[in-house]
Amino acid sequence: MSDQHADLEWRDGAVPVSTRFDDPYFSLENGLAETRHVFLTGNDLPARFAPGFHIAELGFGTGLNLLATWAAWDASGQTTPLAFTSFEAFPISASEMARALATFPSLSPYADKLIAAWAETPTLETLPGLDARVILGDARETIARSGIRADAWFLDGFSPAKNPELWGADLLAQVARHTRPGGTAATYTAAGFVRRALSDAGFTVTRIPGFGRKRHMTTARMAAP
């Protein structure tokens, strides 16, 4: 488990900003809308949801992506638990999570369960209703040991310019090796070196319109069997 924790400051009293990486955890405009645009629509979700579907994520952060996906999973009529694995090096505290997620009252039924489970253990072993797991530590080491095979990836580390460790070619090659045939990935960044690394790893990469002030974002897909 990671013995390191996030260092935060708060913008406008509601948006957490990492002082380590000088980057906000979610959009200052509308974090939930950003999550839905980038990670759900970017991975063609919820249309691809099916029993046994597995999402993996680089950067758990506040848990907003998990909550938005959980709500979409339930709304799509799925009756089996969603599998969701996230890799996080610097977990926030339960009180910080509660403060950040209070910004999104529509998700509060899910947020309440997440915050309670996070307070018990940030690995989310006690979270009801999901097959969820947060793997703490450096993703450059933990993905290889995880044994997962994801249908969709949320690549949500801090800005590549400020957190290059989560965007390196070796790590994105690990992402590719842990993606099922026909699986996808999406990220808010359109940085050229990220797109090249995804392509070199075996994904077909597409640049599409981004959220808010971001002109472009990236989607990627593995060849189907």
N, C-alpha and C positions, 0 to 999 in steps of 0.2 A: 504494500500500500504506500501511497505517497505521503511523506511527512511535510510536504510543502502546501501552503495555502495561498489563496488569492489575496492580493492587496488592492483594495478598492477605494475610489472616491466617487462622489455622487454628483451628477450633473442635473440641474433643475430639481434636485431633491428626489428624483425618481429613476434616472438612468445610471446604472453602475458603469464605471470606467476603470479598466485595469491600469493601475499606476506602473505595473511591471512592463506593460506593452503599450501604454499610452493610447488605448483604443477602447471604445465603448463595447459593451456586450451585445447590444442590439441597436437597431436604427434609432436615431434621435427623432425621426419623423413618425414611424409607426412600426415597432418591432414585430408585432404579430402579423401585420400585412406583409412585411419583408420575409418572415419565415414562410408564410404561405406561398408567396411568389417564388422565392429562390428554391426552397427545399422541397415543398410539396409539388407545385407546378413544374419545377425544374426536373423532378424525377417522375413526372407523369402520374402523380398521385392526387386523389385516391383511386384513379381508374385501374391501377395495377394491383391494388390490394387483393389478397387471397389468403386463405388459411396457410399458416406457416411462413408468411412473408417476414423477412428479416431486414431491419434497417440498422446500419452502423453509422457512427458519427465521430468525427474528430473535433473535440472541444465541446464538453457538456455545458459549460457556462452556468447560466441561471436555470436551465431545464426548459426554457421556452420552446425549443424545437420539439422536445419530447411531448410537451403538453398539447401543442398544436396538432401534432401527428396523432396522439391518443384520441383527441376529440374528433378528428377527421375519420379515424378508424371506426370509432363507435357510430358516427353519423352515417358511415357507408353501409352499416348493417352487418358488419363482421361479428361473429359470435365466439370466435376463439381468440386467445390473447395475442397481441402483437409482440413480436420479438424485437427488442431494441437494445443495442449494445453501443455504449459511448466510451470514448477514451479521453481522460482528463488528467492533466498533470497538476493543476493548481485549483483544487475545489474551493468554492466559497462556503461560508457558514450557512446554517439553516436560517438564521435571522436575516442575513443578507439576501438569501433566496426569497424569503417571504416579502421583504421590502421591494425587491425588484419585480416580483410577479404580481404584487398588488396593483400594478399598472394595467393589468389585463383581467378585469373582473369577470369577463365572460368565461374565463378558464378556471375560475376559482374552485369548482367542484373537483377538478383534477389537481389543481395546485395544492389544495389542502392535503390530499393524499400524498403527493410528492414530498411536500415539506415535512410532513410527519415521518415518512420513511427515511428521508435524508437526515433528519435529526438523529435517528437511530443508527444509521450507517450510510455513508455516501456511496456504498456499492449498490444500494437499492435492493438488497436481498429481501427486505420486508414489504416492498411495494405491492399492494394487491391490484389485480386486474390487468397486469402486464407481465410479460416475460422479459423484464428489464435487468440490465447489468451495466454498471459503470466500472470500468477498469482504470484504476488509478496508477499514475506513473507516466513515464516518457513513452509516447506512442511509438517512437522509433524502435523501442524494445518490446512493448507489450502486444502490438498487433501480431507479430510473428508467433507469439506464444498463445494467442487467443483461440485459435482453431475455428474461428467463425468463417462463414461464407454468406455474404450479404447480398440481398437483392437490390438495395439502394444505399448510397452513401451520402451523408450530409458532411461536406467538407467545410467546417465552420471554425477554423482556427482564427486567431487575430490576424490583422492585415499581413500579407506576405512580406511587406517591407519592414514590419516591426516584429514579426514572429516567424522568421524564415524556416525554423526547425520543423514546422508542421506542413511545409510545402516543398520539401526537398524531393529530388527525383527518386532516391532510395525509398523514402516513405510512401510516395505515391505508387511506386512499383509494388510495395507490400499491399496497398489498397487494392490494386488490380489483382494480385494473387488471391486475395480474400473476397473476390466478387464472383458471384455465380454467372455462368453464361447468360447473356441477355440482360445482365444487371446494369445499373446506372449510377452516376454520381452527379452532384450539382454543387455549385459554390457561387458566392456573390462576386468573387474576383474574376477578372478577365486578364490577369497578368500573363504576359507572353510566356514566361518561363514555366508557369504552372500549366498552361495549356500544352506546351511542348512536352513536359514531363508526363502528363496524362496520356498524350498520344504515344510517346515512346513506350509507355507501360502497356499499351495494347488497346486503349479506349479510342473510339471515334469521337472526336471533340467538336463541339459546336458553340459558337458565341451567339448569345441571344440578348434581347434588351434586359437591362438590369432593373432594380427597384429604385424608385425615387430619383435621387440625383446621380445614381450610378448608371452610366450609359449602357454598360454591358455586363453580362455575367457569363458563366460557363456551364454547359452541360456535357456529359460524356456517357457513352454507352459501350458495353462489351458486346462483341458479336454473339448472336444467339447460337445454340448448338446446331 
